[in-house]
Amino acid sequence: MKYTTIPISKETKELLDKLRGKKSWDKFLRELVEENMRLKRVIAAQKLEKMFTEEELELLEKICKEERSKWKFRSPEELF
């Protein structure tokens, strides 16, 4: 695996060092990114919930379930 350096201020590095504990920098930063992505998805879902009425949400859930049931995974041999 190749490694690189990222220039950051000493203050930022000190803060990150306290948060990372005994984890490697690679693992710690990946976890930060993954958590950030999860939180963004949760916030987006919460915003969507506020945009719809309960009836609309139920209809949307029903449509999603119906569409998922139509999806079939085929083996590579079936594709050609």
RAVEN-V256859 format. One record per backbone hydrogen bond with DSSP energy under -0.5 kcal/mol. NH is the residue of the N-H (numbers start at 0). CO is the residue of the C=O. If there is no record, write none. Layout:
{{NH:CO} {NH:CO}}
This chain:
{{12:8} {13:9} {14:10} {15:11} {16:12} {17:13} {18:14} {19:15} {20:16} {22:19} {27:23} {28:24} {29:25} {30:26} {31:27} {32:28} {33:29} {34:30} {35:31} {36:32} {37:33} {38:34} {39:35} {40:36} {41:37} {42:38} {43:39} {44:40} {45:41} {46:42} {47:43} {48:44} {49:45} {50:46} {50:47} {51:47} {51:48} {56:52} {57:53} {58:54} {59:55} {60:56} {61:57} {62:58} {63:59} {64:60} {65:61} {66:62} {67:63} {68:64} {69:65} {69:66} {70:66} {70:67} {73:71} {77:74} {78:74} {78:75} {79:75} {79:76}}
